[in-house]
């Protein structure tokens, strides 16, 4: 039953993903408008995050940024349906330019293992497909609560050449990532998700303390792997992306978890500031507050209203 339901979800995704690109963008505009009009979770969370991250902006400026961020969030979701239901070789034609891919090639050649830190910026699913066309890849993911949702993700993220290994963010999965890196392989991690309590450290992100994963730093420090930041940035008015790789700061592999988390957040923030509208502001990044700070969950009043 689970596989059948996942297959039905795939058919729905394929139907939407096969709409002309201009239609997808138009549908994204309508979806973003609907979020704002209805006061949907995406809209109110984005507004609160932008208040925290950009306190010096005028209200009208933050509102304009919120509109733009909601549009690109909707674009990303619909673009991903397209990417998941088309052949990867065809999808990669959407990458118009590449910057820093030589860093990736050099890291592979060094043989020490490679960690690709992919922030929620631009379209990270297209980055996954580019990586999988170049090398076997292990992707760390947080399993959905629904078994149907997980079966769907495993189907749509599978690579035609069976070069993608999807690893759950759990104890056995973490050990698997260490083995991949020790063998000189490539691991992909989304570094800006809030970890479980006890699995992270607080570090500044846009000037606000945010619970930040320590896993990436531990992997880098213990394996000696090269860490690169990678992202596919949306460019131009039409369907087009720029693939970019950047070296990670040295402190990201610090044995001090707070130092490593601080370096990680600083790198993600620098990328997000390239075009703030392309960053995913609809995630409750600041929900956990530092112990003893006296601060409360900044989304609590939003949750009470819903």
Legacy VTK file of the C-alpha trace (Angstrom):
# vtk DataFile Version 3.0
C-alpha trace
ASCII
DATASET POLYDATA
POINTS 306 float
0.000 0.000 0.000
2.833 2.413 0.865
4.589 1.872 -2.468
1.311 2.279 -4.358
0.502 5.533 -2.577
4.043 6.800 -3.279
3.563 5.894 -6.933
0.321 7.898 -7.042
2.146 10.869 -5.512
4.803 10.499 -8.185
2.149 10.593 -10.930
0.750 13.811 -9.465
4.244 15.319 -9.225
4.947 14.279 -12.822
1.732 15.895 -14.048
2.623 19.205 -12.399
6.289 18.932 -13.309
5.483 18.615 -16.990
3.763 21.971 -17.192
5.657 24.530 -19.299
8.257 26.414 -17.300
6.412 29.722 -17.678
3.266 28.078 -16.285
5.212 26.780 -13.289
6.475 30.282 -12.565
2.965 31.691 -12.912
1.612 29.007 -10.614
4.375 29.869 -8.149
3.294 33.507 -8.179
-0.300 32.466 -7.446
0.807 30.113 -4.666
2.919 32.814 -3.009
0.040 35.293 -3.258
-2.270 32.722 -1.659
0.132 32.190 1.245
0.201 35.907 1.994
-3.505 36.403 1.459
-4.493 33.552 3.782
-1.839 34.149 6.429
-0.433 30.680 5.814
2.388 29.276 7.934
4.907 29.982 5.159
3.975 33.641 5.126
3.940 34.306 8.859
7.144 32.352 9.550
8.980 34.162 6.754
7.809 37.507 8.136
9.014 36.668 11.653
12.379 35.363 10.406
12.964 38.531 8.409
12.108 40.661 11.433
14.806 38.802 13.371
17.418 38.708 10.603
16.889 42.218 9.200
15.800 44.414 12.132
17.226 47.556 10.502
15.046 47.358 7.395
11.971 49.522 7.171
8.685 47.570 7.444
7.940 48.200 3.764
11.375 46.905 2.786
10.892 43.717 4.818
7.451 43.251 3.298
8.908 43.482 -0.206
11.600 40.978 0.731
8.965 38.671 2.211
6.986 38.773 -1.052
10.087 37.970 -3.075
11.117 35.176 -0.695
7.682 33.559 -0.842
7.752 33.653 -4.635
11.138 31.959 -4.830
10.071 29.405 -2.194
7.087 28.538 -4.382
9.318 28.460 -7.471
11.716 26.089 -5.734
8.926 23.671 -4.816
7.482 23.588 -8.334
10.901 23.504 -10.014
11.736 20.500 -7.876
8.689 18.606 -9.135
10.047 19.213 -12.629
13.556 18.095 -11.663
12.337 14.975 -9.887
10.268 13.792 -12.859
12.661 14.479 -15.748
15.912 12.831 -16.711
18.867 14.302 -14.893
20.912 14.850 -18.032
18.138 17.057 -19.359
17.789 18.931 -16.078
21.494 19.768 -16.031
21.040 21.795 -19.207
19.412 24.377 -16.916
22.861 25.109 -15.471
24.089 27.997 -17.611
27.366 28.733 -15.845
29.730 27.022 -13.420
32.004 28.714 -10.925
34.399 26.779 -8.707
33.769 23.315 -10.131
37.542 22.970 -10.328
37.577 23.038 -6.526
35.283 20.020 -6.535
37.450 18.143 -9.043
40.577 18.881 -7.002
38.909 17.717 -3.799
37.908 14.435 -5.439
41.439 13.946 -6.763
42.923 14.521 -3.296
41.227 11.316 -2.139
40.537 12.471 1.420
36.767 12.495 1.034
34.544 15.480 0.262
31.698 17.041 2.241
29.369 19.247 0.204
27.500 21.674 2.448
24.415 22.735 0.491
22.394 25.519 2.172
18.691 25.965 1.485
19.477 28.519 -1.190
18.490 28.481 -4.854
17.666 24.893 -5.832
19.592 22.246 -3.903
17.931 19.332 -5.709
19.572 20.397 -8.978
22.919 20.458 -7.160
22.323 16.871 -5.988
21.698 15.777 -9.565
24.862 17.489 -10.829
26.923 15.798 -8.127
25.405 12.392 -8.866
26.322 12.729 -12.547
29.950 13.231 -11.525
30.443 10.782 -8.667
28.703 8.345 -6.306
27.072 10.405 -3.588
25.693 9.791 -0.092
22.972 12.266 0.906
22.017 12.791 4.533
18.296 13.400 5.020
15.776 13.676 7.815
13.124 11.030 7.281
9.537 12.295 6.955
7.075 11.173 9.608
4.991 9.485 6.918
6.175 6.180 5.441
4.499 7.215 2.188
6.451 10.469 2.171
9.720 8.628 2.692
8.962 6.127 -0.068
8.157 9.036 -2.374
11.426 10.825 -1.558
13.452 7.685 -2.111
11.836 7.261 -5.510
12.227 10.819 -6.793
15.763 11.321 -5.482
17.032 8.063 -6.932
19.649 8.483 -9.661
19.340 6.756 -13.037
22.792 5.246 -12.539
22.046 4.169 -8.951
24.846 6.443 -7.704
22.881 8.129 -4.918
22.729 6.592 -1.451
20.128 8.219 0.791
21.220 8.041 4.434
18.867 8.694 7.338
20.078 11.177 9.949
20.348 8.547 12.662
23.168 6.713 14.462
23.766 3.939 11.889
23.519 6.485 9.075
26.143 8.751 10.655
28.545 5.820 10.921
27.890 5.108 7.258
28.893 8.671 6.350
32.217 8.260 8.168
32.891 5.104 6.150
32.099 6.903 2.886
34.501 9.740 3.719
37.268 7.414 4.904
37.012 5.672 1.527
37.454 9.005 -0.280
33.771 9.363 -1.178
31.402 12.322 -1.319
28.758 13.236 1.259
26.052 15.886 0.811
24.552 17.669 3.824
21.995 20.450 4.209
23.777 22.345 7.007
21.139 24.865 8.087
18.441 22.672 9.575
17.854 22.871 13.306
19.171 19.671 14.907
17.603 17.804 17.779
18.342 19.087 21.262
21.734 17.747 22.317
22.957 17.392 18.738
23.966 21.012 18.216
25.428 24.200 19.633
24.121 27.736 19.606
25.910 30.089 17.222
24.983 33.426 15.610
23.019 33.361 12.358
22.078 36.806 11.023
22.955 38.141 14.462
20.589 35.815 16.329
21.665 32.730 18.270
20.473 29.597 16.438
20.832 25.961 17.411
23.255 24.670 14.776
24.328 21.182 13.786
27.705 19.963 15.005
27.651 16.850 12.807
29.284 18.503 9.824
32.147 19.815 11.927
32.669 16.410 13.568
32.729 14.672 10.204
35.256 17.172 8.847
37.487 17.126 11.934
37.581 13.346 12.369
37.789 12.346 8.707
40.069 15.073 7.357
37.696 15.470 4.398
37.601 18.613 2.272
34.523 20.753 2.910
33.022 22.801 0.096
29.876 24.876 0.002
27.816 24.239 -3.114
24.623 25.754 -4.472
22.637 26.315 -7.662
21.675 29.970 -7.775
18.705 31.099 -9.851
19.801 33.560 -12.573
17.951 35.524 -15.225
14.239 35.784 -15.887
13.921 32.349 -17.496
14.818 28.851 -16.347
18.512 29.101 -15.582
20.954 28.480 -12.750
24.576 29.165 -11.903
26.392 26.293 -10.186
28.846 27.566 -7.590
31.349 25.967 -5.227
33.236 27.803 -2.492
35.862 26.615 -0.011
34.659 26.333 3.563
36.398 28.359 6.293
39.116 26.395 8.101
37.329 26.719 11.440
34.480 24.563 10.178
36.638 21.557 11.109
37.580 22.920 14.545
37.602 20.467 17.419
35.682 23.125 19.370
32.034 22.562 18.353
31.021 26.178 19.008
33.837 27.494 16.811
32.879 25.043 14.068
29.170 25.927 14.297
29.977 29.639 14.192
32.072 29.180 11.048
29.317 27.092 9.470
26.618 29.695 10.091
28.835 32.528 8.883
29.393 30.733 5.571
25.686 29.987 5.103
24.806 33.589 5.951
27.318 34.932 3.436
25.734 32.818 0.696
22.182 33.790 1.720
23.095 37.479 1.577
24.008 37.128 -2.104
20.272 37.229 -2.854
18.210 36.968 0.353
15.027 36.206 -1.577
16.537 32.886 -2.707
17.059 31.678 0.846
14.403 29.536 2.553
12.912 31.843 5.188
9.841 29.660 5.777
11.716 27.373 8.204
11.503 27.935 11.984
15.266 28.313 12.350
15.161 30.069 15.730
12.593 27.928 17.528
15.028 26.645 20.185
16.490 29.346 22.420
19.740 29.213 24.435
19.270 27.739 27.924
19.210 30.383 30.611
18.763 33.223 28.115
15.227 34.009 29.209
14.230 34.117 25.545
11.057 32.420 24.349
10.223 30.669 21.117
9.721 33.591 18.673
7.098 31.612 16.775
5.016 30.767 19.839
2.535 33.608 19.370
2.164 32.641 15.715
1.383 29.047 16.708
-1.214 30.212 19.233
-3.007 32.248 16.598
-3.299 29.279 14.273
LINES 1 307
306 0 1 2 3 4 5 6 7 8 9 10 11 12 13 14 15 16 17 18 19 20 21 22 23 24 25 26 27 28 29 30 31 32 33 34 35 36 37 38 39 40 41 42 43 44 45 46 47 48 49 50 51 52 53 54 55 56 57 58 59 60 61 62 63 64 65 66 67 68 69 70 71 72 73 74 75 76 77 78 79 80 81 82 83 84 85 86 87 88 89 90 91 92 93 94 95 96 97 98 99 100 101 102 103 104 105 106 107 108 109 110 111 112 113 114 115 116 117 118 119 120 121 122 123 124 125 126 127 128 129 130 131 132 133 134 135 136 137 138 139 140 141 142 143 144 145 146 147 148 149 150 151 152 153 154 155 156 157 158 159 160 161 162 163 164 165 166 167 168 169 170 171 172 173 174 175 176 177 178 179 180 181 182 183 184 185 186 187 188 189 190 191 192 193 194 195 196 197 198 199 200 201 202 203 204 205 206 207 208 209 210 211 212 213 214 215 216 217 218 219 220 221 222 223 224 225 226 227 228 229 230 231 232 233 234 235 236 237 238 239 240 241 242 243 244 245 246 247 248 249 250 251 252 253 254 255 256 257 258 259 260 261 262 263 264 265 266 267 268 269 270 271 272 273 274 275 276 277 278 279 280 281 282 283 284 285 286 287 288 289 290 291 292 293 294 295 296 297 298 299 300 301 302 303 304 305
